[in-house]
Amino acid sequence: MANERLRSAMLTQGITVDAMATHVGVDPKTVERWITQGRAPYRRHRLAIAAFLQEDETYLWPNGLPDNQRQDAADAEVLKVYPHRSYVPPELWLQLFGRAEREIGVLVHAGVFLAENPRWPQLLRQKASSGVRARILLVL
């Protein structure tokens, strides 16, 4: 099975198979196998590739970790669960979007909770001026 995440990350960054092979120190055919056949590289290569692409290793190779480490990583991702969007403190949204370094993506039905916070437009302006891409889709 092809590794579409690796292929997409390389395309997004404009990195060719040859450039990746040179960076990691392997033959370009090896990189092709990682992409087209879904073969997993050695861990040292996975870490070098993830750093080069500025992606998380577990995103590029979700099955690359042993089962116990995969479970630990999954457990660490969920910090808190809110039963309804209205229970999320308004400041938490600002903190979340304030930490964005590359992109802010919002897909909501109505999204009035964002417009009700007067600091939201200021934060978006600030992030956009620093180069953060913002995509917002409000479904009415």
Disulfide bonds with the S-S distance in Angstrom:
none
